[in-house]
Amino acid sequence: MPEAAADGGDSVDRDRLRVALDATPLLGHPTGVGNFCAGALLGLGARADLDVRAFAVSWRRRGEIGALLPEGVRAGQRPMPARPLHSLWSRGSFPPIEWFIGSAGVVHGTNFVVPPTRSAARVVTVHDLTAVRFPELCDAPSLRFPSLIRRAVAAGAWVHTPSAFVADEVIEVFGVAPERVRAVHSGIPPLELLEPLLAASEPPVGAGLPAGVRRYLLAVGTAEPRKDLPGLVRAFDALAADRLDLGLVLVGADGWGAAALDQAVSVRLSRLDSRCRLAEA
């Protein structure tokens, strides 16, 4: 008899490998990790040999995932309270993710954390080792990532990284066997998928360049300390003071470094001749 999945009424297709991917980063205002998740789901969902499911470690917002998924990917899960589960998973291997999403052959944790499983193989994506190398640049939740990674690899999880550099760091810091670490670079979305999004999008707020500015430097990223956007503003101030045709455009969401960025821009606004513009993406 087929095994019932967490969404009820759905059964396991035993001719295809079921991959369950943590799509929590798609919720809210997606950052780089959210875009990585979207691309991974797009590529995996197009494979005929895979049965791809997405889940969100969220109690209230889990229902939003379905509308964010590409063709070929389905969602279905029981409620998952994020804070209690992350607390439990940081201490042990209970409860297994199958309790919430049903059976899976592989579970992919896309943002430094892969839930414990009952029998499924696990893959954890490690985007960088900022929490290890520069802990002063991380918030409290991010500082828990190293212990969660260590627990996962000790239990046999495979590690995915976006670059060979980070793969080498993972091998060095966590003592993972090299054959269990895979560097797979993030891809570029197909142009046919980007064009409708670009055509429908509104211009970023405040992105209009002042008169006389014909060129600009563009920085894209959430305002947080590890991006050092205040340092970029100061560097622009020093290097472009006599280049009146050059502007600086910062595009991204507010993070826990937004106040420092606002201060850096405000302090130097007159010296920048209003050539530094902030735009919320």
C-alpha positions as CSV (number, residue, x, y, z in Angstrom):
1,M,0.0,0.0,0.0
2,P,1.3,3.5,-0.7
3,E,2.3,5.6,2.3
4,A,0.1,8.6,3.0
5,A,1.9,11.9,2.9
6,A,1.5,14.8,5.3
7,D,-1.0,16.6,3.1
8,G,-3.3,13.6,3.1
9,G,-4.7,12.0,0.0
10,D,-1.3,12.0,-1.8
11,S,0.8,9.0,-2.1
12,V,4.5,8.2,-2.6
13,D,5.5,7.6,-6.3
14,R,7.9,4.8,-5.9
15,D,9.2,5.2,-9.4
16,R,10.7,8.6,-8.7
17,L,13.0,9.9,-6.0
18,R,11.1,12.2,-3.7
19,V,13.1,15.3,-2.8
20,A,11.8,17.5,0.0
21,L,13.4,21.0,-0.1
22,D,13.1,23.6,2.7
23,A,11.6,26.6,0.9
24,T,11.2,28.8,4.0
25,P,13.5,31.4,2.5
26,L,10.9,32.1,-0.2
27,L,8.6,33.6,2.4
28,G,8.5,37.4,3.0
29,H,11.1,39.5,1.1
30,P,13.4,36.9,-0.5
31,T,17.1,37.6,-0.2
32,G,19.9,35.8,-2.0
33,V,19.1,32.6,-0.3
34,G,15.5,32.9,-1.4
35,N,16.6,33.4,-5.0
36,F,18.8,30.3,-4.6
37,C,15.8,28.3,-3.4
38,A,13.7,29.6,-6.3
39,G,16.3,28.5,-8.8
40,A,16.9,25.1,-7.2
41,L,13.2,24.4,-7.2
42,L,12.9,25.5,-10.8
43,G,15.7,23.1,-11.9
44,L,14.6,20.2,-9.8
45,G,11.0,20.5,-10.7
46,A,11.8,20.2,-14.4
47,R,13.3,16.7,-13.9
48,A,11.0,13.9,-14.8
49,D,12.8,11.4,-12.5
50,L,12.1,13.5,-9.3
51,D,9.1,14.0,-7.2
52,V,9.9,17.4,-5.7
53,R,8.1,18.8,-2.6
54,A,8.6,22.0,-0.8
55,F,8.0,22.7,2.8
56,A,8.3,25.8,5.1
57,V,9.4,25.7,8.8
58,S,6.6,28.1,9.7
59,W,3.4,27.9,11.7
60,R,1.5,30.8,10.3
61,R,2.9,31.3,6.8
62,R,3.3,27.8,5.6
63,G,0.1,28.2,3.4
64,E,1.9,30.9,1.3
65,I,4.4,28.5,-0.1
66,G,2.1,26.9,-2.7
67,A,1.7,30.1,-4.7
68,L,5.4,30.6,-4.8
69,L,6.4,27.3,-6.4
70,P,7.3,26.6,-10.0
71,E,5.6,24.0,-12.2
72,G,6.5,20.5,-11.2
73,V,6.9,21.2,-7.4
74,R,4.2,20.7,-4.9
75,A,3.7,21.6,-1.2
76,G,2.1,19.7,1.6
77,Q,2.9,19.6,5.3
78,R,1.6,19.8,8.8
79,P,2.2,23.0,10.9
80,M,5.8,23.4,11.9
81,P,6.5,25.9,14.7
82,A,9.9,27.3,13.8
83,R,11.4,28.3,17.2
84,P,10.5,25.2,19.1
85,L,11.7,22.9,16.3
86,H,15.0,24.8,15.8
87,S,15.6,24.6,19.6
88,L,14.9,20.8,19.6
89,W,17.0,20.2,16.4
90,S,19.9,22.1,17.9
91,R,20.0,19.5,20.8
92,G,19.2,16.2,19.1
93,S,17.5,14.3,16.3
94,F,13.9,14.7,17.4
95,P,11.4,15.1,15.9
96,P,12.2,13.8,12.4
97,I,11.0,15.9,9.5
98,E,8.9,13.0,8.2
99,W,6.4,13.7,11.0
100,F,5.5,16.9,9.2
101,I,6.0,16.3,5.5
102,G,5.6,12.5,5.0
103,S,8.1,10.2,3.4
104,A,11.1,11.5,1.4
105,G,14.2,10.0,-0.1
106,V,16.3,13.2,0.3
107,V,15.7,16.2,2.5
108,H,17.6,19.4,1.4
109,G,18.1,22.1,4.0
110,T,18.7,25.3,1.9
111,N,19.9,27.7,4.6
112,F,22.5,26.2,6.9
113,V,20.0,23.9,8.7
114,V,18.7,20.5,7.6
115,P,16.1,18.9,9.8
116,P,16.8,15.4,11.3
117,T,15.2,12.6,9.4
118,R,13.9,9.1,10.2
119,S,15.4,7.5,7.1
120,A,15.9,10.0,4.4
121,A,19.3,11.1,3.2
122,R,20.2,14.8,4.1
123,V,21.8,17.6,2.2
124,V,22.6,21.0,3.9
125,T,23.6,24.1,1.9
126,V,26.3,26.1,3.6
127,H,26.5,29.5,1.8
128,D,29.5,30.9,3.7
129,L,31.3,30.6,7.0
130,T,30.7,34.2,8.2
131,A,29.4,32.8,11.5
132,V,32.7,31.1,12.1
133,R,35.2,33.6,10.6
134,F,33.5,36.8,11.6
135,P,30.9,36.1,14.4
136,E,30.8,39.8,15.3
137,L,29.0,40.4,12.0
138,C,26.2,38.0,12.7
139,D,22.9,38.1,14.5
140,A,22.0,35.6,17.2
141,P,20.1,33.2,15.0
142,S,23.0,33.0,12.5
143,L,25.5,32.2,15.4
144,R,23.6,28.9,15.9
145,F,24.5,27.7,12.4
146,P,27.9,26.2,13.1
147,S,26.6,23.9,15.8
148,L,23.7,22.8,13.6
149,I,26.1,22.1,10.7
150,R,28.4,20.1,12.9
151,R,25.5,18.0,14.2
152,A,24.2,17.4,10.7
153,V,27.6,16.3,9.2
154,A,28.3,14.1,12.2
155,A,25.1,12.3,11.4
156,G,26.1,11.8,7.8
157,A,24.6,14.7,6.0
158,W,26.1,15.8,2.6
159,V,27.1,19.4,2.2
160,H,26.4,21.6,-0.7
161,T,28.3,24.9,-1.2
162,P,28.0,27.6,-3.9
163,S,31.7,27.7,-4.5
164,A,34.9,25.7,-4.3
165,F,36.3,28.2,-1.8
166,V,33.4,27.6,0.7
167,A,33.7,23.9,0.1
168,D,37.4,24.0,1.1
169,E,36.4,26.0,4.2
170,V,33.8,23.5,5.2
171,I,36.3,20.6,4.9
172,E,38.8,22.5,7.0
173,V,36.5,23.9,9.7
174,F,34.1,21.0,10.2
175,G,36.4,18.1,9.3
176,V,34.0,16.8,6.6
177,A,35.4,14.2,4.2
178,P,36.0,15.9,0.9
179,E,33.9,13.3,-1.0
180,R,30.9,14.4,1.0
181,V,31.1,18.1,0.0
182,R,29.9,19.3,-3.4
183,A,30.4,22.7,-4.8
184,V,27.6,23.5,-7.2
185,H,27.4,27.1,-8.4
186,S,24.1,29.0,-8.4
187,G,22.7,29.3,-11.8
188,I,21.2,32.2,-13.8
189,P,17.4,32.1,-14.3
190,P,16.4,31.6,-18.0
191,L,15.8,34.9,-19.7
192,E,12.3,34.0,-20.7
193,L,11.4,33.8,-17.0
194,L,13.0,37.1,-16.2
195,E,11.5,39.2,-18.9
196,P,7.9,39.1,-17.6
197,L,9.1,39.9,-14.1
198,L,11.1,42.9,-15.3
199,A,8.3,44.1,-17.5
200,A,5.8,44.0,-14.6
201,S,8.1,45.5,-12.0
202,E,7.9,49.1,-10.8
203,P,11.1,51.2,-10.8
204,P,12.8,51.1,-7.3
205,V,11.8,54.0,-5.1
206,G,14.3,56.8,-5.3
207,A,16.3,55.1,-8.0
208,G,16.1,58.1,-10.4
209,L,19.5,59.6,-10.9
210,P,20.1,63.3,-10.4
211,A,20.8,65.5,-13.4
212,G,24.3,65.2,-14.7
213,V,24.8,61.6,-13.4
214,R,25.4,59.4,-16.5
215,R,27.0,56.4,-14.8
216,Y,26.5,54.6,-11.5
217,L,27.9,51.9,-9.2
218,L,25.2,49.4,-8.2
219,A,25.3,47.4,-4.9
220,V,22.6,44.8,-4.4
221,G,22.1,43.2,-0.9
222,T,20.4,43.4,2.4
223,A,21.7,46.1,4.7
224,E,23.6,44.1,7.3
225,P,27.1,44.5,8.8
226,R,28.8,41.8,6.8
227,K,28.0,43.7,3.6
228,D,29.7,46.8,5.0
229,L,27.6,49.2,2.9
230,P,28.6,52.1,5.2
231,G,32.2,51.3,4.1
232,L,31.1,51.4,0.5
233,V,29.5,54.8,1.0
234,R,32.7,56.2,2.5
235,A,34.8,54.7,-0.3
236,F,32.6,56.2,-2.9
237,D,32.9,59.6,-1.1
238,A,36.7,59.3,-1.2
239,L,37.1,58.0,-4.7
240,A,34.4,59.8,-6.6
241,A,34.4,63.3,-5.1
242,D,35.7,64.8,-8.4
243,R,33.6,62.5,-10.7
244,L,30.4,64.4,-10.8
245,D,28.9,62.1,-13.5
246,L,29.2,59.0,-11.3
247,G,26.5,57.9,-8.8
248,L,26.0,55.2,-6.3
249,V,22.8,53.2,-6.1
250,L,22.2,50.8,-3.2
251,V,19.3,48.3,-3.7
252,G,18.1,45.9,-1.1
253,A,16.0,45.3,1.9
254,D,16.5,46.8,5.3
255,G,18.4,44.5,7.7
256,W,20.0,44.9,11.1
257,G,22.6,47.2,9.6
258,A,20.1,49.7,8.1
259,A,20.6,52.3,10.8
260,A,24.4,52.4,10.3
261,L,23.9,52.7,6.5
262,D,21.4,55.5,6.9
263,Q,23.8,57.4,9.2
264,A,26.7,57.0,6.8
265,V,24.6,58.4,3.9
266,S,23.2,61.2,6.0
267,V,26.6,62.3,7.3
268,R,28.1,62.5,3.8
269,L,25.0,63.5,1.8
270,S,26.2,67.0,1.2
271,R,29.7,65.9,0.2
272,L,28.2,63.3,-2.2
273,D,26.2,66.0,-3.9
274,S,23.1,63.8,-3.5
275,R,24.6,61.3,-5.8
276,C,24.1,58.4,-3.4
277,R,20.6,57.0,-3.7
278,L,18.9,54.3,-1.7
279,A,16.3,52.1,-3.3
280,E,14.2,49.4,-1.6
281,A,14.0,46.3,-3.8
